[in-house]
Amino acid sequence: NDIYKVGAVLKFSCRQRHRIVGADSVQCYHFGWSPGFPTCKAEVRSCGPPPQLPNGEVKETQKQEYGHREVVECVCHPGFLLKGSNKIQCVDGEWTTLPTCIEEDSTCGDVPDLDHGYVEPSGPPYRHGDSVEFTCREAFTMIGHKSIMCIRGTWTQLPQCIATDELAKCKWSKLITREESYSHKIEFNHNANISYKCRGKYKHSTCVNGRWEPEVTCTGKLLFAIFLKFYSISS
């Protein structure tokens, strides 16, 4: 086109025996195209080991050579926040810009109490990135993640300890076909795993205190339900 509207995206590919250097897509903004247009090169260079990240490190085991467009992930040490993209890429012999790891000074207060549960003792102060692990008392079952983490001065969400004999069961919709081995069951206990077929593919879900995680859903069931309703009215 001669003119492109804001929001338009261009995707690029190189001819045979050429490699793309730069982003393979760019977008039109009010100030122009971003990022810059790529180029196509017949020969591209590989990279050596990624540069050292102060107060952090590369997540993967390092190699002596990385191919063009190969990506590695960066992580910061406990107590430091990552600023920038957590991934860097080898582009024609050079690594893209490293992120930075900034020290986080804020601390979390005392570990919150968990009803019917307890935490392994550890001493304050609790800094950014520190975590503690909970255990439920006997006859109680944990719902949620057993560990909580201090993030920028705030604890992440607590788990729950629910009386084992009070755990809710999960119900099953008759509109979704299950494997024959448990097709007769209407309710499933906590922590039960189920498989079902949706549009020719198998899906899996787990019962967690009365709810399926992930949610049991299939676009086919909606169509089936609508058809049943229509048939009952017309008849």
N, C-alpha and C positions, 0 to 999 in steps of 0.2 A: 504493500500500500504506500501511497504518497504521504498519508497522515495517519498516525496511530493515536487512539484515545488513551487517556490516563488509565492504567490498570491492564493494558494489553501486554501480553507475554510473547516473546519470541524464543523458540527453541532451535538450537543449532546442532548439526552433526557434520562430521568431516567426511570427505571422500575416502575411498579405499586407500589403505597404506598410509593414512595420516591420522594423527592423534590430536584431540582437542586440548588446548591449553587455556585454562580459565573456566568460568562458569558456562555450563551448557544451556542456560536460559537466562534471559534478562527481562526486566519489566519496565514499562513506561511510567514515570512519575511526573509530577508537575515541573520538576527541575531537569528532567531528561531521563536517559536510560541508565539503569543500575542493576547489577554491577556493570563494569565495562565489557565491551564486546570481546569474545574469545578469539583466538587465532588457531589455525590448523598447521601442524608441523609434521614433516616426514620423519624426523628423529627427535626424541625427547630424552632427557637425562634422568637418571635415577637419583635418589637422595641417600645420604649417609644416615647414621643414627639421629633421631630428633634432638634438638637442643635441650639442655637441662632447664627444668622449670623450678625456679627458686621457691622453696617451701611446698613443693609438690613433686609429682613424678608422672611418667607415662604408665598407663594402666597395663598395657600388654608387655610381654617379654620382648626386650629390644633385639633388633637384628642389625647386621652390619650394612644392609642395603635394602632400600624400599623403592618399589616401582612408582612410576608416574601415576598420580591420582590416588595412591594408597593413603589410607586415613588411620590415625592413631588417636586414642582418647587420653586426656589429661585429667588427673585428680589432684586435689590439694591435701596436704597433711591435716590431721585433726587440729581444730582451732583456727583454720584459715578458710576464707570464702573465695570461690573462684569467680573472677570477673572476666567476661568475654566468652567466646565459644569454647566448649570443653573438648573440641576436636580440632586437630591440625592436619593438613594435607600436604603431601609431596606434589609440587607442581613444577615440572621441568627442572628438577635438580635443586629446588629450594622449598623449604617448609613455609607454610603460611604463618601468620602472626601467632605467637604464643599468647595464651591467656595469662593473667596474673593471679597470684594467691595473696589475698589481703588478710592480715590478722584481724580476727573478730574479738573485740575486747569484752562484749557483753557476756554475762553469765546468767545461768538459770537459778532460781531459788530452790528450796527443798523439794525433794522428789514427792509428787502428790501421792496421797493415800489411795489404795485400791481396795474397794470393798471385797471382803472374802479372799484377799490375796496379799502377798508380801513381796518385797524386793530384796535382792541380794545386797548386803550392805556395801557401800562405797562412800568415801568421804568427799564433801564439798571442798572447793568450789566446783561447780559443773560448768565447763566451758563449751563453746560452740563445737558440735561434733561428738561430745560425750554421750554415752548411752547407758541405760540401766535395764535390767531384765527382771520381769515379774514372774511369779509362780502362784497359781491358784491353790487354795487350801483343799484338803481332801474332800471329796464328794462335790467339788465344783469343777466346771470345765471352762477353759479360757476361750473367749470370742475376740478375735482381732490379733494384732501383732503383739508378741510377748515383750518386745523391747520398745522403749520410748527414747527419743533423742532430743538433746538440747539444740535448738535451731534459733540463732539470733536472740537468745535470752528467753525463749519460750519452749516449753516441753511439747512434743508432738502428742497426738491423741492417745489416751489411756485405753488399754483393752478392758474387757469386762470378765468377771468371774460369775458364771450362772450356775445355779444348782443343777447338777447333772440330771436329776429326775424331773426337772422343770423345763428342760430344753424343748422348744417347739419343734414339731415335725413339719416337713414340707409336703405340700399337696401337689398332685400332678394333673395337668390338663388332659382330658380325654381326647382333645383334638390333635395331640402330638403323639406320634407312634414311637414306642420304645422298643428296645431289644426284647425278644421273646422271653428271655430268662427271668424278667421281672415285669412282664406286661400286665400281670394280674394285680399288682400293688397300686394302691391309691395314695398312701402316705409313706414317707421315708424318714428314718431317724436322722438326727444330727450327724454330720460327717459322712453321710452316705453319698457315694458317687454314682452318677447315672450317665448313660450314653443314649443319644437319640439321633435320628436321621433327619436332616433338613436339606431339602433341595438336592438330594443325592450325596450329601456330605455328612459325616458323623461329627456331632458336637458333644462336649462333655461339661458337666456341671456338678457342684457339690452342695449338699444341704448344710446351711449354716444357721442354726437356731431359727428355723421356720422360713428361711429365704434361700432361693437358689443363687449361687454365685459361680460363674456369671449367670445372669438372668436367663431362664429358659425361654427362648423366643425363636420363631421361624416365620418368615413372611408368608409361607404357604398356609399356616393355620388361620390367618386372617381371611384369606380368600375362601377357605373351607367353611369358616363360621358364617360368612356372608351368604354363601351358597345355601347353607342349611336354613338360614332365616328366610331367604327368598323362596325356597321350596315350600316351607311350611305355610307361608302366606298364600302362595298361589294355589296350593292344594286345598 
